[in-house]
Amino acid sequence: MAEKIDEGEATTRLGTLHEDWRLEGDKLTRRFAFKGFQKAVMLANAAAFLGDREGHHPDIAFGWGYCEVTFTTHDVGGLSAADFDCAAKLDAMVAGA
C-alpha cells in the first residue's frame, strides 16, 4: 500500500520534475500546450499507456491545443511517491519524443 507524503516532501520531489508541474492541493498537474488537436490526443494516449503500464492512472483532460495530466493517489487521500515517479516517467517520454 502506498503511503501519503507530506507537503515538504512533495515540494522537494516537485523540484526534480519539469518546471511546468505544479502542486494543487493533493494533486500534481502539468498542462501541455500544442498547436492543433492531434498532438494533444497523442499525449493523452501516451499518458493513458503509462498509467496502465505502471498501474497508476492519471486524470487526463484534453482538447484543441492542450492536454492536462493530473496524478494523485486516491487510496491515501493525497500524493504518494508513485505520483512523482509517474510524472518523471511522463517527462522522459515527452523529452524522448
N, C-alpha and C positions, 0 to 999 in steps of 0.2 A: 504494500500500500504506500502511495506517495505521501510525503509529509509537506505541510504548508510551510513556506518560507516567510520570514518576517520582512518588513519594509526595508530594513537596512541591507539585508542580503539581496533583495530584489533590485535595489538601486545599484549595488555593486555588480550584479550579473548584467544589468542593463548596459553598463559600460563596456561589456565585451561584445555587444551586438552592433549592427549597423546603426548609425546615428538616427535613422528615421523611426526606430522602435520607440514606443512611449508607454509608460505605465499609466493606466486609467483605473484607479482603484485596485480591484482584484483581477485586472486583465492586462495583457501585454498585446499591443496593437501596432501594426505597421500598415500604412497606406502607400500603395504603389501607384504611380501615375504613368499613363501611356497615351499615345496618340492613336485613338481608334478603339475598337472593341475586341478584335481578335487576340491581341496580346494580353488583355485583361482576362479573357476566358482561359487562355493558355496558362497563366499564372494560377488562376483559381483551380484548374485541373492539377497542376503541379503540387499545390498546397494540399489538395484532397488526396493525391497519391502519397505524399509524405505522411499525412495523418494516418492513412491506412497502414502504411509500412511500419510506422512507429507505434501504432495502437493508441495514438493520442490525437484526437481530431479537433482541428481548429474551427472556429466560426469564420465563414467566408462570405463577403458581400462584394459584388462586382457589377459594373455597368460600363457604359461607354467612357473610356478614358481612365478607369480606376479599378483597382482590386484591393480590398482591405481584408487583412488576415488578423484574427484575434485568437490568442491562446489563453486559456485558463484551465484550472483543474477543478471541475465541479465536485469531485469526491471530497476534496479538502476545503472547499469553500474559499478558494483563493489561488495563489500561484504556487507552483512546485518547480523543482529542478527540470522536470520534463518540459514545461512551457519554454524555458530558456534554451534547453537542448534542441527542441524542435525549431525554435526561431533561428538558432545558429545554423541548423541544417538547411532551413529555407534560404537564409542568406547565402550559404555556399552554393545552393542550386542556382540561385539567381546570378551570382557572380560568375558561375561557370557557363552560363547560357550565352 
